[in-house]
Each structure stands twice: as C-alpha cells, then as structure tokens.
Amino acid sequence: MGCGGDFSYDLNHMNNSATDMPADPRLLALLPPAIVDDCELRRMRKGERLFAKGQRPRHLFWVHTGQVVLERAAANGTSVVLQRTHQGFVSEASLQSPHYHCDAVVVVDARITCVPMPALLQALTDDAAFALRWIAMLNQEVRRLRLQCERLNLKGVQARLLHWLETEGTGGCCSVTAGYKSLAAELGVSHEALYRALADMAAAGLVLREPDRLCLNTKSPFP
C-alpha cells in the first residue's frame, strides 16, 4: 500500500540502496529499525496534496527537502496556514486522530518519508526507549513553536528576521530554498516589507545574501 492520498509518486523503500536520497540520520536515530524497514520514500511536486481534511490518517510524514504547509479554509474562502514544514515531521498531531482536520499541500517540490502509523503506535506502547525518544522530539517541537510565537510578537521586520536567523539557523545561516515570499509568510510580513528590510540590512552589513541561504554577517561593525 502506498502512503498518503490518491496520486502518483516515485516510491522506494527507505533502506533501498538504489534510492537517490539518503535517509535522514535524525529519523534513523529516532525510529526503531523495524519501522524504518517499513517506511517509504516519495517525491511530490508543488501543488500536490499530501492528505486532505476528513481523510483517515494512515501515515506520519517526514519532510526531507522542499516545503509542506498545513492549511484550512476560512469562512471567507481564503486559506489559513497553520504550519509550515521545511524539514521534520508534519501531521504528528494526527497520530491518535480519527481523521485529518486540515489539508497538507506541497508548496515546494518535496521528498518525504511516510511512516506507517499502526506500527508507530505499537512501538510507542511496546518500546519504552523509543517512547522516550519520541517525547524528546515532541519537546523539541514545542520549544521551536515557542520561539516562533516569540518571533511573531516582535515589532518590525528586521527584528523578526534577526530572531529567525539566530534561532533557526546553523552558524547564523538559514536556507531560503523555498523562496523569500515563503519566508515572508513564515515571518508574518508582506514580501515587499521583507525585501525592503533585507536591502537595508545588507546595506548596513548586518546580513549576507548567498544563493539559497541568508546569513548573519559576523563581521558586522554593529552590535
């Protein structure tokens, strides 16, 4: 059985040496080997749905590359984005839900691992060490969401952008492969405001724009 909804995809087992995508070491460290063997890799294109509201959850999904958003239709017909995932689990809150409460849409071509939900639930019951690893992963996600709330409470685009680089980056650098419009939405600002802030910050020597990533300028003369 394939994972997700009714659409075509390229499928390989996670432990298949023929795949062109190596398994994420963080996912391998988290999951028991028996579950890893049952995981599936798939590629999805921008615009495809990973799952739809009302569907019965059968898998959890780990995003390796690309971007997936969880969205729900508002009363006025617009879509409200609940979550953006560049890397890591999406839909983990549906582990014990009878159906999905939102849609998952690929907004940047993505590579995703599908983790079978029944096996995962059984392992959480039977494997205490795995259950503790799972709790630690959820704790990390809570901390990340707290930082996101903290960031959205900051005044000004530059303040939010600096906070994002400091808290989400590695060595002061963050990937922007999803594009700056996506980053603007993540920061809760218009893309025009983000472009203006980036231009001002680059001119002031605060940030360095590189292909597919943005970095703090550690040699900046400003505090």
N, C-alpha and C positions, 0 to 999 in steps of 0.2 A: 504494500500500500504506500502511495506517495504521501507527502506531507502537505498540509495547507488545503487550499481550495481547488477548484476545477480549472486548472490552466496548465499549459505545457511548461516543462523545465528540463534542464540537464541534471541528471541525478547520478551521484557516485556515493559509495559508502565512505564514511569518514576515514576509515583505515585503509582505503584503497590507494596503493602507491601510484596508480595511474592518474589520480586527480592532479590538476594543475594548481590546487590551492592547499597548502599545508594546514593541518588542524591547528587551531589556536591553542598555544600551550596553557593559557589560563583555563580554557574549557576542559582540556585534558586533565589538568590538576584538580579540577572541581568534581568531575563526573566519575563514578565507578567504571572500571574497564568494560563491564558487561553492557552498560548503557552506551558507552562510546561506540561499541561494535554495532549497535542498532541505530545510531544516528545517521542522518542522510545530509548530503550537501546539495545545494541547488543554487542556480543563478536566476535572478529575477530582473526584469527590465523596469525602467521608470514608468510609472503609471499602473503597474500590476498591483493587485490586491493580494496581500499575504493571507488575510482572512477577512470576513465580513461580519458585521453585527448580527447576532442571532445564531451564528453557526456554533456547533458544539466543539469545544476545544479538544484537540487530539494531540497536539504537539506544543512545546515551547520552542522559541526561535532565538538563535544566537546570531547576531549580525556581525560578520567579519569585516566587510567593506561596504561602502555605499551608505544609504540612509533610509530608514523606515519611520513613518510617523503614524501615531495613533490619533484618529480624528473621529469626531461625532458631529452629526448635522445639528445646527442650532435651529431655533424656532423660526428665524427669519430666512432659513435656507442656506446660510453660509456654513462653512466647516470650521469647527473649533478644534485646534490642535491640542491634544492632551499630553503628548510626549514625542520627543524626537530621539531616535537612537542611531548613533553612528557606529558604535561597537559595544557588544554586550547583549544581554537578554532583552527581548521585547515580549510582552504578554505574560510575564511571570506572575502578575496579579490574577491571571485566569486559571491558575493551577487547580483550584478547587471550585471553579465556577461552572454552572451547567451550560452556559453559553457566553459568547463574547458580548461585551457591552459597547463596543466601538468597532470601527474599521481600521485595518492596518494597511497602509498604502506605501509602496516603494516610491520615493521621490528622487533617488539617485540610484542608478544600476547597482544591484547589491548581490553579495554572496552570503548565503545564510545556511546555518546548520539547523536541522529540525531534530528536536529531542523528543522521543516518544513519551507522552505524559503518563500512561499507566505504569511503565517501568520506572519512571522517575518517582512517582508516588509510592510505589512498593519499596524502592530503595530508601526513601526517606523514613519509612516505617521500620525497615529491617537493618539498616546500616547507620549506627549511631555516629560514626566518624564522618560519613557523608552528610548526615543531618546537621552536624556542627559546621561543616564547610559551607553548607547551604545558608545557614543562619548568618555566618560571617559575610557571605556575599550579599545577602539582603541588607545587613547592617551598613555595608559599604554603599549600597544604592541609596539608603536613607540619608547618609551623610552627603552624598552627591546632590540629592534633591534639596537638602537644607541649604547647601551652597548656592544652588540655583535660585531658591527663594530669596536668599540674602542678596544675590546679584540683582534680581529684578526690583528690589527695594531701593537700590542705589539711584541717585539722581544724576542724570547726564550720561550720554553715550560713552564718553571716554572712560568714566568710572566703571561702567559695566564691562567695557572691553578689556580694561586692565585687570579687573577681577577675574574675567574669563581666562585670560592668558595665565594669570598667577595660579589659579586653582585647577584648571582643566589641562594645562599644558605640561609638557615634559621638557625640562630645561628652559622654560619660558616660551616654548613654541607650541602652537596648535595647528592641526591640519584644517584646511578650509577646502578640501576636495569637493564638498557639497556646494560650494559657491558662497559668495558674500550675501546674496539675498536670503539664503537659508540661515546664515549666521545672524543676519539682522532679525529674522523671525525668532531665533533662539534667544536673542538678547532683548526682545520685546520692543524693537525700534524700527523705524522705516529704513529701507535700504538706502534712501537718499541721505538720511541723517548719519547712517553708518559710513557711507562713502566720504562725507564731509569730515567726520571725526577722524577717519583713517588718514585723509590727506593732511589734516592739521597735525596729527600725531607723528606722521612720517616726516613732515617738515620740521617739527620740533626735535626730531631724533629720538622719540620715545619708542617707536616700533620699526621693525624691518619687514617689508613685504617681500616674500620669496614665492617662487612657483608652488602653488598648492599648500602654502602654510604662511602663518603670521607669527612673528617672534618679538618678544621684548628686546629692546636694544640695551644690553647690559653695560654698554659703554656710554650710555646717555649721560650728559652732564647734569641732568635734572634729577632730584631725589625721587 
